[in-house]
Amino acid sequence: IACSVAAPMSGKIVKVDVTKGAVVEAHQVLVVMEAMKMEHSIAAPHAGSVVEVTVAQGDAVAAGDVLVRIEQ
């Protein structure tokens, strides 16, 4: 089962903590983004392996943009 982790709001990616193929735990921070002058940690909804990372540090994203795809 694949799952997409999307940006909750528009902002800028300040840190990407995972790479393709990484094994992640539930609630592990995947990406940190800056929005409204605050940093927001985007975490994995469940454990699994990262099948795709669609953003890099410095990227601007819109609300709903897919950041990471995880497969259980």
Secondary structure, 3 states (H helix, E strand, C coil): CEEEEECCCCEEEEEECCCCCCEECCCCEEEEEEECCEEEEEECCCCEEEEEECCCCCCEECCCCEEEEEEC
